[in-house]
Amino acid sequence: MAPPISGALFDIVSSLPCLRAAWLRVEANQGAAGGDGVSIERFAHVAEAQLELLSRHLRHGHYRPGPARRVYVPKKSGGIRPLDIPCVIDRVAQAAAALTLDPILDKEMEDSSFAYRRGRSVARAVARVASLRRAGFTHVVDGDIRRYFENIPHERLIGKLERHVDDPALVDLIWLWLESYSLTGRGVPQGSPISPLLANLYLDSVDEAIASAGVQLVRFADDFILLTRSPEKADDAMRHMAALLRSEGLELNPEKSRLVTFSEGFRFLGHIFVRSMVMQEVSPDETPSEDAIEAAEQFAKEAARAPHNANTDEQATQEKSRHARRLFPVYVIEPGRRLEARGERLRLLDEAGRVIDLPPARINRIELGPDTEATLEALDLAIANDIDIVRINARGDVVARYETEGPTRARLHLAQAAMILDPDRRLAMAKTIVKARIHNQRALLRRLNRDRKHPDMAHAAQKIGRTMLKLGIVQEIASVMGVEGEASALFWPAFGQCFPEPFRFSRRTRKAEADAGNLVINVLVGILARDLRAMALRAGLHPGMGALHSTRNGEDALIYDIIEEFRSPIAEACASALFNRQAVDHRSFTKDASRLRLTRDGWAAVIRGYEAWVARPVKSPRSDMTLNWRGVMLEQFQLYADVCVSGSDYRAYAMDY
């Protein structure tokens, strides 16, 4: 079991007193339900139990954000503003983080920033503008940042946060929220309790740079004015601000930015400034606050009338029944073992004639090693029970497969092919899979580095995260795979150093002459691939049609795709544990014709380790049930099948930090 997540600030955020205080704030703000449909009123009935559960999930790494609900709020000045409303439980966690971080971050911010800060308001910002006019600042840049909240780059934002917050656990939690609500590596959700704090933090360096240039700034989120004493300085200030924003990955909105004077008059924060007069507009269009939430709530109520894809009671019962029956593989590895059939039962015999009785209904796959046997009757009985049978060589590679013709799911296969043949859908699926692979690589390194505190591993994890940003701009499958390759080139040297001496390695290889670490990873990946193939067939999918990997005769492209989600949490994490816990050591290997091989005991240790790993309880990201890893694999393939048919978005499995 992974150690509890901890950090000085994270412990405060995840504590019950802090979560209770956050819930009171969320409850007072009211607002609409998030993507899970749970309203404030419904949550209030079970609030204490939910807060206790949230605290445990946060501290033990089981917490995962639910879906946000996007609504579009009409602006009084025209146009619409997107508003993403997180689930109530997520708003509580985010409010707890905001309550904890606000005293730390607020003292770092400049006096020119007025939005979302205690003791500051629209009225104070307006008073500051009037005061500067009286001091002789008569020329103004009335500016606006183009789609500010939607364009804040995650990597840069996290970098700024890390400079002020020395708590990796809390930083990782905030990064998890950012990634959950955006697939592009940009944007903070308007509607999240922590977004205003993050938005102010991101522009703090811009505020400082403007102040050092001798220009007066009054900023309220993405609306700002620059005040100078001459038109020349105002023009310079506008160019300087545009350059500063570009350096931060943002853009000045030219349609809403202009040079003006108090004599001409201008509007700012719902007020009209003309000469020495300041008049409040009848319908001020301020930044999103309680009014925006209220408008969004009305939109959300209308959206709630649309039909949802929900299981019937009968389907839900079938889901629970399906997950309740746990299936296992059978490994026939010992030389001399023989698989036979006796009536409706399979039997495994060793050289001494001892018998192990095997019920076919509980088996999903049988692996036959070198120098083992299986009778034709046993193969027929296994096939009749939809059991996938593979023969593997000494390296764990599949050399033969015995199986039925496959599930007769022609319509599903047609939908699967249609998804692959649609360039946009295929690209989106490929990006989702690679994003999960990169996310999980980074998450695994951070987990392994919790106790090691190795700066090179921390640096590698940070650089791996930055590669995800490139997925937002690539437009070809080859480029997507290139991004995955770039992340892997950073991952493997860092991951290889997590192994004890003398098993450390610096590169990944699948060749026959692999070192001990790579050999065990190859074996584990092979077992994992066969597990996934069995689950894909059980879900009715064709294993040969892939999105990221090209569809070719004789290759399981779908399995190569979905295995990307599970390599780090299963194969790679299990390999590291086997070596570091000394379940596998130098006695587990032998050399055969200068090639490294697993001994009989080595094979047994790897298989035992894998089976113990996949038997671990895992919180399902789909059904919220506690499953083992094979149950999660099956759910992912069922989701994939649903996506092929419905055209909805696929959500890959992502590790918690």
N, C-alpha and C positions, 0 to 999 in steps of 0.2 A: 504494500500500500504506500502511495506517495506521501511524503511528509506534509503536514499542514502548511498552507501558505501563510507567510507572516511578514511583517514589516512594521516599523514604528507607527506610521500613519495608516497603513492598511488595517492594522489591528483595531484602530479607532473606528475607521469607516465600517468595518464588519461587525463591530460590537452592537449588542442589542440596544443600549442606551442611545447610541448615535442613530441607529436605524429607526428607533421609535421617534426621535426628534425629527428625522427626515420625513417619516410618514405623516406626522402632524402638519408639516409644511405642505406636502403634496396634497393632503386631504383639504387643507385650507384653500389651496389654489384651484381645487376641483379639476375641471378639464375633462376631455373625452377619453374613452377607452383606447388602448393601443391595439396592435394587430391581433392580440388574443381575445379581444372582445370583452375583457373584464373591466367593468366600470369601477369608479371610486366607491359607489354604494355597495356593490357586490364584494369588493375587496375589504371594506370596513367590517363586514360580518366575520371575517376570518383573519383579521389583520395580525393579531398577536401570533397565531400559529404560523402565518406566512412569514413574519419577520424572523421568527426563530429558525425556520427552514432556510430563509435567505442567508442568515448569518452562518449556518453550518455549510451551506453550499459554497459561499464565498471562501470560507477558511479551508475547505477541503478540496478546492479546485473543481467543484461540480457545477458552478454557476455558469449559465449561458444566457445571454440576452434573448428575449422573445422578439418577434417581429414588430417593427414600428408601423404605424398607419399613416400613410401620406394623404394629406388633404391640401387643397389649394385655397388660400384665403384671399379674397378680393381686396386690393388696396383702394383706399379712398381717392388716391391720385391717379388711378388707372392701373390696369394690369393685375397680375396675381402673384402671390408669394407662396412658395411651397412650405408646408409645415409638416414635419415628421413627428408623430406622437408615439413615444415609447409606451410599452406596457406599464401598468401601474407599479408592479413589483420592480421593474427596471428604473422607473422614475424615483422610487424610494432609494435604491442603491446609488443612483446618480446624485440625488439630493444629499445623501450622506457624504459622498465624496466632495461635493461643492461646499457643504458646511465645514468640512475639515480643512479643505485647501484654501478657502477664501481668506482667512486671516493671514496665511503665509504668502499668498500671491498678491493680495491687494496692496500690501506695503511696498511691493516692488513696482507698482504701476505709477504712471505720471499723473500730475494734477490736471492735465489736459483731457483725461478720459473720464466721462461722466455717466456712461451707461452701466446698468446692472451692478452698481456699487453702493454699499451702505453709506448713507449720509450724502449721496449725490443723486441728482434727479434732472429732469428736463428744466425745471424752474431754475436750478443752480447754473446749468449750462447757459440758459438764456441770460441770466444775470451777469455771467462772466463775459458774454459777448458785448452786452451793453457797457460794462465797465471798461473793456478794451477800446470801444469806440470813443469813450470819453477821454481815454489816455492818448488818443491820436492815431489809433490803428483804423484808418478809414478805407483801406482797399482790401478786398476780400476775395479769396478763392472759395467758391461754394462747390464742394466736391462730394463725390460718391464713388464707392468701390464697387466695381461690377460683380454682382452675384457673390458677395463676400463670403457668406456662410457656406455656400455650396462649393467654394473653390479653395478653402484653406487646406494646404497640403499636410497630410497626416505626418509624414516623416519629419518635416520641419517643426511642426507643432510639438511632437513628442520630444524632439531635441531641445526645444525651449523649455518644455516642462521638466525634463531631466536636469536642466541646469539649476532649477529651483527646488526640486523635490527629489531627495535622496531616498527613494523607496521604490525599488524595482517592481514589487508586487502591486503597488497602487498604480504605477505608470502602466504596467501590463494590463491592468483592469480597464483603464481608460482607453488604451489602444484597442482592447477587445471591443469596447463599445463603438469606437470609430469604425473599425473594420466590419462590424455587424451591420451598421447602417449605411455603409457605402462600399461599392465594389470597385471604385475608381481610385482609391487612395487619396481622395479629396473630400472635404466637406464635413461640417459638424451639423447635426440635426437641430433645426430650429424647433423647439418644443421639448428638448432635453434640458433638465435642470442644470446640468454642468456646462452646457454649450456657451452660455454668456461669459462664464469665467474663462473658458478656453479661448473664446474669440477675443476678449480683452488682452489676455496674455500674448496671443500671437502678434498683435499690433503694438505691443509695448516698445519694442526696439525701434519701430517707426516713429512712435511718439517721442522717444529720446533723441533720435536723429534730427527731427524737426526742431525740437527745443534747442539743441546745440547750434542750430543754424540761425538763431535769433528771430525765428518766426513764431508767432503766437498761434497755437492750435486749440480748437475746441472740438472734441470728437465725441459722438454718441453712437457707439457701435460702428456701422459702416457709413454713417453720415458725418461729415466733418466740414469745418471751415478753417481756412488759414487766413490770418489777419496780419497785414503789413502797413507801413506808413507811406508807400509809394506804389504806383502801378508797375514800375520795373521790378521791385522786389516781389510783388505779387506774382508776376510772370515767372520769375526765377523760382519762387516757392512752388508753383504749380508743376514746373518741370522736375524740381527736386522730389516732390511727392510722387510723381509718376515713376521716377527712377527707383525710389525706395520700394514702392509697391512691386515693381517688376522683379527686384532682387529677392522679394519674398514670395514670388510665384503668383502675384496678384496683378490686377489691372485697374487703372483709373477709368471710370466710366465717362467717356467724352460727351455722351448725350446728356448727362446730368451734372457735368462739371463746367464751371465758367468763371471768368473774372468779372467782378462787379464792385460797386461802391455802395456805401450807405445812402448816398444821395439818390442813386437809382432804385435802391430797395431790393430785398431778396427774402426768400422764405427759408426758415431753418427750424426744425423740430416743432412744426405746427404753429410757428409764430412768424409774423411779418415785421421785418426791420426796415424802417424808412427814416433816414436822418436820425433824429434823436428819439423817435417813437418806436415802441415795441407793442405790437397788437397780436393777441392770440386769435388764430383762425377758428371759425365756428366748428369745422370738422377736421381737427388735426390728424395727420397720418403719421403716428409715431411708430417706432420699431416694435416688433412683435412682443406683446406682453399679455396681460389678462384679457384685453380686448380681442387679440388675435386668437387666443385659446378659445374664447367664447364663440367666435366666428367659426373656428375649426370644429368645435363641438357640433354646431348645427350642420356643417358639411358632413361630419362623421355620422350623424344620425341618418342623414339621407343615404350615405353610402351603405349603412348597415342594412338598408332595405333590399340591397342587391343579394342574389342567391350566393351561398357559399358552398364549396365542395366539402361536404361532411359525410362521414360514414353513417349508414343506417345502423340501428341497434344490432341487426343480424351481422352486418359486416364487422362491427366492433367486437362482437362475440367471437367471430372467426379469427380476428386479429389476436385476441387474448389467447384463444386456443392454440393458434399457430405458434405463438411465442412460448407458451407453457411447455410444449414438447421440445426438449433439447436433443439435438442430434450430434453425433460424434463420428470422427473418422477412426478407422482401424488401421494400424501400421503393422504390416507383416514384414519385418525387417530381418529377423534372425535367420541365418541359413538353415535349411532343413525344415522350416515351418511349412505346413500344408493347410490350405483352405478347402474344406469339403462342405457338402450339403447333406443334411439329414432331415428329410421331410420339409417343413417350412422354416427350418432353422439352419443357420450357418455355424460351422464348427472349425476351430483352429486347433491343429494338432502339432505338437513339437516332436523332436526326434525320439523322445522316450515314450511317446504315445499318450501323453497327458492332453486333455481336451479342455478347451475354453468355448463355452456356448455363447453364440452371438445372435441376438434378436435383430433381424433385418430392419424392422420398423424404426430402430433407434440409430441406424447407421446412415451417414450421408456420403461416405467415401471410403474406399479401401485402397491402400498403397502396398504394392508387392515389391519387395526388394530383390536384389540379385540372389540366385540360388534358393528361391522359394517357389512353391507350387500352388496352383489352384485348379481344381477339377472343373471340367466343362459344366457339370451340374451346379457347382458353386457359382460359376460365372453367370449361368442362366438365371439362377435364383436371385442373384444380386441385381442383374439387369431388370428382372421383373419387379423389383422393389425400388427402382429408380436410384440405385446406388452406383455412383461413378467409380470405376475401377481403373487404376493406372499402375503401370510397371515402371519403376525408377531404377536408375543405375547407381553406382557407388557414390556419385557426386550429387545425387538427388534430382537429376534431370529426368523428365518423362521420356521414356523410349517407346511406350505403347499405351493405348487407351482402349477400354472396353466400355461401351455405353449404348443406350438406346438411340433411336433416331432423333430424340429430343422432343420437347413438348410441342404439341400441335397447336401453336399459337400464331397462326399465319397473320391475323390482323395486327397483333402486337409487333410482330417482326416487320410488317409493312410500315407501321408507324415509326418503328426504330430506324428503318432505312430512310424514311422521309425526313426524319430529324437530321440524319447524317448527310443527306443530299442537299439540305438547305444550308447554304454557306454561312448565313448569319447565325442560325441556331447552333450549327456545329462549332463555329468560332466561340460563341458565348459559352457553350459547354466545355470546350477545351480550356478557356481562360479560367472558368470556375474550378476545374480539376487541378490545374497548375497552381492557382492561387492557394488552394487547400494544401497542396504538396509543400509549397514554400512556407506557408504559415506553420505547418506541422514540423518542418525542419527547424524553424526558428524556435518554436515552442519546446521541442525536445532538447535543443541546446540549452535553453534557459532553465529547464527543469534539471538537467544534468549539472548545470553550473551553480545551482542554488547553494550547495555546500562548498564546491571547489573555489568559487569566486575568482575564476581565471580571467584576466582582462582580455586575452586573445579570443576566448570563447564568447565573451560578452560583445566584443567588437564584431566578431563574425556574425553573431545573431542580429546585431543592428544592421550590418551591411546586407544580410540576407533579406531583412524586412524591406530595405529600400528597393530591391529588385522587383518587388510586387508592384511598385508604382508604374513600371514599364508595361505591365499588362493592360493598363488603361489606354495605351496608344498604339499597341501592335495590332495589325489587321490581317495577319496571315498565320496559319497553323505553324508553319516553320519558325516564324518569329516567336510564337508562344513557347515552342519547344526550346528555342534559343534562350529565352528568359529562364526556363526551368534549368537548363544546363548551366547558366551563369550562377544561379543560386546554389546548385549542387557543387560547383567548383569551390564555393565558399564553405559549404556545409561539411564535406567529407574530411578535409584536413583537421577541422575543429572537432568533429565527432570522433575521428580516429584516435585523437589524443585522450579521449575519455576511457580508453581501454587500458588495463594494467600492462606494465612491461612484462614480457617482451612481445606483447600482442598488438602494440600500437601500429597504426598504418596512416598513410597520408593521402592515399588515393583509392578510388573505388574501381574494382575490376571484377568481371564475371568470367575471366579466363580460367582454364583448367589449373594453371599454376598459381592460383590465388594463395595469398597468405592466410593464416588461421582466421583472422577477423573477417576477411572477405569471404572465406569459405563458409563460415557459419552463417553469415548474412545471406549468401547465395542459397543455402539450404532452407533457411527460414522463409526467404522470399518465395522459393519454390512451393513450400507447403502452404503459405498464405495464398499464392495464386491458385492452387488447387482447391482450397477452401472457397475462395471467391467464385471460381468456376461452378462449383456445385451449387452455390447460392444463386448465381445468375440463372442457371437452368431451372432451379426451383421457382424463381420468380417469372419464368416463362420467356426470358430474354435470349436473343441469339448472341453467343459469346464472341462471335467473329466480327461484329460490326462496331467499330470504335469511332470516337470523335477526335480525340487527341492523336491517337495512333491510327495509321491508315489501315483500311480494311484490305486484307490479303488472304488468299487461300491458305488454309492450314495454320493460321495464326489467330489467337484469341485477343483481338484488338480491344474489345470491351473490357476484358480482364486486365490488360495492360493499362487501360485508362483508370479504372476504379482502384486498382492496387496503389496508385499514387496517393490516394487519401489515407491508406492504411500502412504504408511502409514505415513511417516514423513511429506512430503509436504502437505498432505491433512488432514487425520484423526487426527494426533497428533498435528500438527500446529493449526488446527481449534479448537481442544479441549482447548489448551492453551489460544487461543484468547477468547473463550467463557467465561472462568473463569476470565481471567485478565481484560476483558472489562466489567465484571459483567452482561453479557447477561444471564448467569446462576449463581444463588446464592443459599443460603440455602432454599429459597422459592420454588425452582425448584424440590425439592425432598420430598418424603414422605416414611414412613416405613410401610410395609405390612408384618405381621408375621415375624418381626425382619429383613426383607430384604428391602434394599433401592430400591425405585422406582422413576422414573420421574413422576412428576405431569403432568396434561394435558398441563399447561402452560410451564412446563419444556420440554416436548416433542416438543411443537411448537417452543420454543427457539432454541433447538438443530437442528431441521430441517431447520428453517430459517437460522441459522448460517452456516450449511452445504451447503445449496443452494447458499447463498451469496458467500461462499468460492469457490465452484466449478464454479461459474459464472465469476470469475476473469479472466482477459485476461492473457494468458500465451504464451510465445514465443515457437513455436513448434521446437523441436530439429531436426525434419525430413524435414518439408516442408518450414520452415522459415516463416510460416504464424502466425498471432496472433489468437489463438483459446481460448476457455474456457477449463477447465480441462477435460470435457468429450470428447472434440475433441482430446486432447492429449492422453487420454486413448484409443480411437478408433485407432489413428495412431499407438500406441504401439502394439496393437493386429494385425493390418495390417502388421506391420513390422515382428511380430512373425510369421505370416502366410507365408510371403515372405521367411523368414529364413528356415522354415520347408521345403519349396519346393526347394529353391535354394541351401541350404547348406551354405549360407553366415553367417557372424558373426552377433549376436544380440547385439544391443546397448540399454541398459536399461536407463530409465529416471534418470538423476542425477541432484539434486538441485544445483543451484549456491550458493556460499557462501554469 
